[in-house]
């Protein structure tokens, strides 16, 4: 009987309950255990959980000792910094160890919203107009109001709240000041697009195309009228909040064929533009005129059993183990030693 090959499941534990974003960060450990269980149930592979903690790099030594066939990379931060996520694929590339998901270029580009937007614009991929600020603004943006403000280098809807959409200069200044104070990084001011929000999950099929995964739409019909129709941090992570109850997900939204093709082409264009590998999620707003705009590209998106990406895979007929093993197989094909 041949020995099973090892797949290391790598995840970060650099967070504490005192952090404002604890709910988003802590979810990764639960996902790691679910992924490890799915791998361990396979005929060909065993799994080994490895945690990355703080600034310590001993997880690299442990991975080398385990001599894995591949690393299932779930690291979203290192030392509690989203910008440090890029070091994980860089180190694995250096060691020539295959890994799931996206590499240095895709991760580093997506971590900077302004850089992503410039790349998309240069390739003719539609995205809302935007401007990056490093200090509290003194005048309205050239594209006017309404606008939405976000930290430039965070994910998981961190820094996005019911006050993120601004309608005048006073609100603009107040929200920018709060983001500078909390996140200590540049602020992206983006033209606000009123309309539908469509989520496009993309999973490579290993032969040059993508799996046919159902899309999702955020249903804002139960959002209180006083709140903007956006997905906030509370809307993702705080079940008791009005935003959470008011931003539910609907699978397989009705989309007219011509618009569906536009959305599909735009999402795939964004995937290719960032040189994504394996899987990603593209979030889009559809204007009232029927024009799709990319508002976010998430290369290594949430893979939890309760998350939107697996929800789409499940609707397409995959089990959680099917999805996990597809990603393992892709990592071995695209990043062979």
C-alpha positions as MATLAB code, in Angstrom:
seq = 'XXXXXXXXXXXXXXXXXXXXXXXXXXXXXXXXXXXXXXXXXXXXXXXXXXXXXXXXXXXXXXXXXXXXXXXXXXXXXXXXXXXXXXXXXXXXXXXXXXXXXXXXXXXXXXXXXXXXXXXXXXXXXXXXXXXXXXXXXXXXXXXXXXXXXXXXXXXXXXXXXXXXXXXXXXXXXXXXXXXXXXXXXXXXXXXXXXXXXXXXXXXXXXXXXXXXXXXXXXXXXXXXXXXXXXXXXXXXXXXXXXXXXXXXXXXXXXXXXXXXXXXXXXXXXXXXXXXXXXXXXXXXXXXXXXXXXXXXXXXXXXXXXXXXXXXXXXXXXXXXXXXXXXXXXXXXXXXXX';
ca = [
       0.000    0.000    0.000;
       1.495    3.327   -1.076;
       2.027    6.018    1.515;
      -0.269    9.017    1.359;
       1.289   12.319    0.325;
       1.079   15.177    2.804;
      -0.793   18.414    2.170;
       0.036   21.131    4.681;
      -2.897   23.369    5.594;
      -1.334   26.706    6.490;
      -3.305   29.393    8.317;
      -2.654   32.449   10.490;
      -3.454   32.890   14.187;
      -2.164   36.457   14.624;
      -5.294   37.988   16.100;
      -6.864   38.543   19.523;
     -10.473   38.989   20.734;
      -9.642   42.634   21.494;
      -9.231   43.432   17.795;
     -12.144   45.156   16.109;
     -11.889   42.740   13.175;
     -11.625   39.613   15.339;
     -14.677   37.883   13.807;
     -13.257   38.084   10.297;
      -9.769   36.997   11.340;
     -10.819   34.115   13.619;
     -12.888   32.473   10.889;
      -9.744   31.329    9.092;
      -8.865   28.775   11.794;
     -12.280   27.112   11.481;
     -11.798   26.971    7.722;
      -8.351   25.395    8.140;
      -9.789   22.554   10.212;
     -12.560   21.961    7.655;
     -10.036   21.875    4.801;
      -7.736   19.510    6.719;
     -10.633   17.132    7.396;
     -11.601   17.120    3.709;
      -8.033   16.305    2.645;
      -7.608   13.605    5.294;
     -10.724   11.852    3.989;
      -9.186   11.435    0.521;
      -7.559    8.235   -0.690;
      -4.258    9.798   -1.747;
      -3.435   12.530    0.763;
      -3.054   13.187    4.461;
      -3.239   16.650    5.979;
      -1.087   18.489    8.511;
      -2.203   21.760   10.117;
       0.486   24.422   10.461;
      -0.212   27.781   12.116;
       1.667   31.000   11.399;
       1.940   33.140   14.518;
       3.020   36.761   14.807;
       6.407   37.589   13.325;
       7.799   34.108   13.831;
       8.820   32.291   10.651;
       9.220   28.864   12.246;
       6.175   27.703   10.258;
       8.467   27.603    7.209;
      10.850   25.197    8.971;
       7.916   22.998    9.981;
       6.620   22.917    6.398;
      10.061   21.908    5.124;
      10.266   19.107    7.703;
       6.897   17.735    6.580;
       8.020   17.659    2.902;
       4.492   18.255    1.582;
       3.304   17.640   -1.953;
       1.578   21.014   -1.691;
       0.536   23.700    0.798;
      -3.103   24.671    1.087;
      -2.543   28.353    1.755;
      -5.162   30.010    3.962;
      -2.918   32.744    5.396;
      -4.722   36.080    5.237;
      -2.274   38.052    7.380;
       1.068   37.784    9.127;
       1.719   39.705   12.337;
      -1.888   40.972   12.087;
      -1.081   42.924    8.917;
      -3.025   42.274    5.700;
      -0.091   43.682    3.708;
       2.131   40.863    4.970;
      -0.032   38.195    3.330;
       2.141   38.449    0.226;
       5.198   37.045    2.045;
       3.642   33.573    2.291;
       3.472   32.822   -1.457;
       6.861   34.544   -1.861;
       8.482   32.203    0.673;
       6.792   29.136   -0.842;
       7.976   30.178   -4.315;
      11.507   30.551   -2.950;
      11.347   27.036   -1.492;
       9.740   25.677   -4.686;
       6.826   24.206   -2.768;
       3.517   24.120   -4.696;
       0.582   25.893   -3.029;
      -3.075   26.583   -3.649;
      -4.422   29.902   -4.737;
      -2.702   33.007   -5.907;
       0.893   34.081   -6.141;
       2.854   37.175   -5.229;
       1.708   39.353   -8.125;
      -2.036   38.762   -7.745;
      -2.001   39.030   -3.956;
       0.186   42.144   -3.810;
      -1.843   43.902   -6.508;
      -5.204   43.099   -4.924;
      -3.978   44.246   -1.508;
      -3.774   47.761   -2.913;
      -7.168   48.899   -4.154;
      -5.700   51.903   -5.989;
      -3.161   49.717   -7.823;
      -5.885   47.252   -8.814;
      -8.030   50.036  -10.208;
      -5.194   51.523  -12.243;
      -4.440   48.112  -13.743;
      -8.079   47.460  -14.627;
      -8.474   50.923  -16.147;
      -5.336   50.486  -18.248;
      -6.841   47.339  -19.766;
     -10.248   48.849  -20.411;
     -11.988   46.877  -17.659;
     -14.768   48.979  -16.144;
     -14.349   50.060  -12.519;
     -15.718   53.136  -10.721;
     -13.622   56.313  -10.858;
     -11.538   56.812   -7.742;
      -8.896   58.892   -6.021;
      -6.522   57.998   -3.186;
      -5.965   60.415   -0.277;
      -3.135   60.526    2.255;
      -4.636   63.348    4.322;
      -8.093   64.726    5.084;
      -9.443   66.218    1.837;
     -10.154   69.920    1.461;
     -12.406   69.666   -1.590;
     -14.856   67.190   -3.086;
     -13.520   64.588   -5.563;
     -13.684   65.556   -9.224;
     -16.321   62.896   -9.865;
     -18.525   64.393   -7.152;
     -20.953   62.760   -4.737;
     -22.180   60.273   -3.719;
     -18.873   58.545   -3.083;
     -17.745   55.638   -0.926;
     -14.620   55.653    1.255;
     -12.528   52.581    2.078;
      -9.126   51.840    3.633;
      -6.826   51.340    0.662;
      -5.171   48.111    1.835;
      -7.670   46.035    3.831;
     -10.055   43.221    2.967;
     -13.071   41.476    4.478;
     -15.005   44.793    4.379;
     -12.812   46.214    7.144;
     -13.403   49.921    7.473;
     -16.675   49.827    5.550;
     -19.690   50.927    7.583;
     -23.057   52.614    7.220;
     -21.240   55.979    7.148;
     -18.906   54.994    4.288;
     -21.150   56.453    1.587;
     -20.834   60.243    1.725;
     -23.027   62.861    0.086;
     -21.316   66.148    0.868;
     -17.947   67.620    1.807;
     -18.603   67.602    5.565;
     -19.394   63.851    5.558;
     -16.435   63.241    3.258;
     -13.989   64.937    5.622;
     -15.446   63.281    8.721;
     -15.337   59.761    7.284;
     -11.819   60.201    5.860;
     -10.557   61.478    9.213;
     -12.017   58.455   10.992;
     -10.428   56.001    8.541;
      -7.012   57.685    8.832;
      -7.268   57.531   12.631;
      -8.298   53.860   12.738;
      -6.313   52.264    9.902;
      -3.301   54.591    9.519;
      -3.096   54.154    5.752;
      -4.272   55.923    2.584;
      -7.998   56.160    1.947;
      -9.622   55.285   -1.365;
     -12.505   57.503   -2.394;
     -14.541   55.790   -5.092;
     -17.488   56.912   -7.157;
     -20.574   55.263   -5.648;
     -22.541   53.158   -8.131;
     -26.193   52.744   -7.215;
     -27.533   49.417   -8.425;
     -27.325   45.642   -8.064;
     -24.324   43.909   -6.483;
     -23.302   40.680   -8.222;
     -20.629   38.286   -6.917;
     -18.816   36.186   -9.524;
     -16.806   33.206   -8.184;
     -14.140   31.896  -10.537;
     -12.588   28.426  -10.277;
     -10.178   27.215  -12.940;
     -11.013   23.846  -14.435;
      -7.396   22.840  -15.109;
      -7.748   22.786  -18.899;
      -7.706   26.493  -19.673;
     -11.232   27.515  -18.710;
     -13.425   27.934  -15.626;
     -15.928   25.742  -13.827;
     -19.539   26.824  -14.382;
     -20.251   28.222  -10.921;
     -23.492   30.060  -10.127;
     -23.237   33.754   -9.299;
     -24.730   35.419   -6.237;
     -26.529   38.692   -5.723;
     -26.670   40.687   -2.523;
     -30.321   41.274   -1.695;
     -30.703   44.670   -0.037;
     -34.505   44.652   -0.052;
     -34.678   44.332    3.751;
     -32.068   47.000    4.478;
     -33.477   49.882    6.555;
     -34.098   52.889    4.287;
     -31.694   55.064    6.277;
     -28.752   52.753    5.498;
     -26.834   52.575    2.205;
     -27.156   49.477    0.000;
     -23.597   48.244    0.544;
     -21.938   45.260    2.233;
     -20.412   46.591    5.454;
     -18.182   44.856    7.986;
     -21.232   44.449   10.240;
     -23.172   43.101    7.265;
     -20.621   40.303    6.888;
     -19.691   39.496   10.468;
     -22.330   40.711   12.957;
     -25.534   38.626   12.735;
     -27.387   40.851   15.210;
     -26.929   43.984   13.092;
     -29.441   45.626   10.751;
     -26.781   45.509    8.002;
     -26.423   41.725    8.349;
     -30.175   41.170    8.178;
     -30.448   43.645    5.333;
     -27.781   42.170    3.042;
     -28.658   38.546    2.393;
     -27.285   36.478   -0.472;
     -29.347   35.081   -3.324;
     -27.850   32.365   -5.546;
     -28.457   32.313   -9.301;
     -29.895   35.808   -9.754;
     -31.929   36.537  -12.853;
     -29.749   38.370  -15.380;
     -30.622   39.091  -19.005;
     -28.358   37.259  -21.509;
     -26.622   40.371  -22.904;
     -25.819   41.688  -19.433;
     -24.772   38.222  -18.282;
     -22.172   38.071  -21.036;
     -20.885   41.542  -20.101;
     -20.550   40.545  -16.455;
     -18.827   37.242  -17.287;
     -16.369   38.885  -19.674;
     -15.578   41.647  -17.179;
     -15.029   39.216  -14.292;
     -12.782   36.961  -16.353;
     -10.904   39.990  -17.608;
     -10.199   41.044  -14.033;
      -8.997   37.512  -13.152;
      -6.584   37.520  -16.083;
      -5.465   41.116  -15.463;
      -4.263   40.287  -11.955;
      -2.762   36.982  -13.174;
      -4.871   35.033  -10.709;
      -4.457   31.282  -10.342;
      -6.809   28.615   -9.069;
      -9.675   30.659   -7.727;
     -10.867   34.173   -7.011;
     -13.997   36.211   -6.447;
     -14.914   39.331   -8.399;
     -17.440   41.705   -6.814;
     -19.356   43.950   -9.184;
     -21.939   46.708   -9.074;
     -24.355   46.915  -11.972;
     -25.391   50.493  -12.649;
     -28.994   51.426  -13.282;
     -27.987   51.828  -16.933;
     -26.933   48.146  -16.999;
     -23.162   48.654  -16.953;
     -21.043   46.285  -14.793;
     -18.260   47.829  -12.677;
     -15.592   45.861  -10.780;
     -15.488   47.069   -7.178;
     -13.220   44.368   -5.751;
     -11.034   41.464   -6.839;
     -10.376   38.977   -4.040;
      -7.722   36.466   -5.190;
      -7.708   34.210   -2.113;
     -11.326   34.578   -1.060;
     -13.144   32.926    1.847;
     -13.274   29.124    1.464;
     -15.202   28.359    4.646;
     -18.015   25.772    4.539;
     -20.526   28.571    5.187;
     -18.948   31.074    2.767;
     -20.198   32.320   -0.558;
     -17.555   30.602   -2.696;
     -18.447   27.123   -1.460;
     -22.138   28.007   -1.607;
     -21.715   28.446   -5.348;
     -19.655   25.248   -5.655;
     -22.342   23.346   -3.744;
     -25.039   24.706   -6.032;
     -22.931   23.424   -8.954;
     -23.010   19.917   -7.449;
     -19.693   19.822   -5.573;
     -19.194   18.669   -2.015;
     -16.826   20.614    0.215;
     -14.240   17.862   -0.274;
     -14.686   18.101   -4.057;
     -13.869   21.818   -3.969;
     -10.870   21.349   -1.684;
      -9.387   18.546   -3.762;
      -9.904   20.482   -7.000;
      -7.756   23.255   -5.545;
      -5.117   20.766   -4.402;
      -5.011   19.214   -7.892;
      -4.734   22.659   -9.507;
      -1.824   23.558   -7.244;
       0.062   20.440   -8.296;
      -0.558   21.129  -11.998;
       0.266   24.838  -12.053;
       3.128   24.901   -9.592;
       5.002   21.674  -10.156;
       8.420   21.501   -8.573;
];
